[in-house]
């Protein structure tokens, strides 16, 4: 049996007044990430209660399939201090 699938939750809180720019920066990662070989899903969500809070829900065939070195993710990380309140909150989950 191979390595288990992994789910990643990434939470972003945009700085006030930068919600649209933050959404655009995160959304720019969606299509190229979905094209990655190990990606099962990569879905961007916005909070109903706080339009500046975003969640990326990602599923991958394995933890090894994740690569933080994807150029579009490096671009997003480079903009993080400009666009987001605090660091990007990442957590990895295993389906049971």
C-alpha positions in Angstrom: 0.0 0.0 0.0 1.4 3.4 -1.0 1.7 6.6 0.9 -1.7 8.0 2.0 -3.4 11.0 0.4 -2.9 14.3 2.1 -5.2 17.3 2.5 -3.8 20.8 3.0 -5.7 23.7 4.5 -4.2 27.1 4.0 -5.8 30.0 5.7 -5.1 33.6 4.6 -6.3 36.8 6.3 -6.0 39.8 3.9 -4.9 43.2 5.3 -7.8 45.7 5.4 -8.2 47.4 2.0 -6.2 44.7 0.2 -8.9 42.0 0.0 -9.2 42.1 -3.8 -5.5 42.0 -4.4 -5.1 39.1 -1.9 -7.9 37.2 -3.7 -6.2 37.7 -7.1 -2.8 36.6 -5.7 -4.2 33.4 -4.3 -6.5 32.7 -7.3 -3.4 33.0 -9.6 -2.2 29.7 -8.0 -5.4 27.7 -8.7 -5.1 26.7 -12.3 -1.3 25.9 -12.3 -1.6 23.9 -9.1 -4.6 21.9 -10.5 -2.4 21.0 -13.4 0.2 19.4 -11.1 0.5 15.6 -11.5 -0.4 14.8 -7.9 -3.2 17.3 -7.4 -6.6 15.9 -6.8 -8.4 19.2 -6.0 -7.3 22.7 -5.2 -10.3 24.9 -4.2 -10.3 28.5 -3.0 -13.0 29.6 -0.6 -13.9 33.0 1.0 -15.6 33.4 4.3 -19.2 34.5 4.3 -18.7 36.5 7.5 -15.3 38.1 6.6 -14.6 38.8 2.9 -10.9 39.2 3.7 -10.5 35.6 5.0 -9.7 32.9 2.5 -9.1 29.1 2.7 -7.5 26.9 0.1 -8.6 23.3 0.4 -6.2 21.0 -1.4 -6.0 17.2 -1.8 -2.9 15.4 -3.1 -2.1 11.8 -3.9 0.6 11.8 -1.3 2.7 14.2 0.8 5.6 13.6 -1.6 3.5 15.2 -4.4 3.5 18.5 -2.5 6.2 20.9 -3.7 6.7 24.3 -2.1 9.1 25.1 -4.9 6.4 25.6 -7.5 7.2 29.1 -9.0 3.6 30.4 -8.5 3.7 29.5 -4.9 7.0 31.2 -4.4 5.4 34.3 -5.9 2.5 34.2 -3.5 4.8 33.7 -0.5 6.9 36.7 -1.6 3.7 38.9 -1.5 2.5 37.5 1.8 3.8 40.2 4.1 2.4 42.9 1.8 -1.1 41.3 1.5 -1.8 39.2 4.6 -2.1 39.8 8.3 0.4 37.4 9.8 1.8 34.3 8.2 -0.2 31.9 6.0 -1.7 29.3 8.3 -0.9 25.9 6.8 -2.0 22.5 8.2 -1.7 19.0 6.7 -4.5 16.4 7.2 -4.8 12.7 6.7 -8.2 11.2 5.8 -9.3 8.5 8.2 
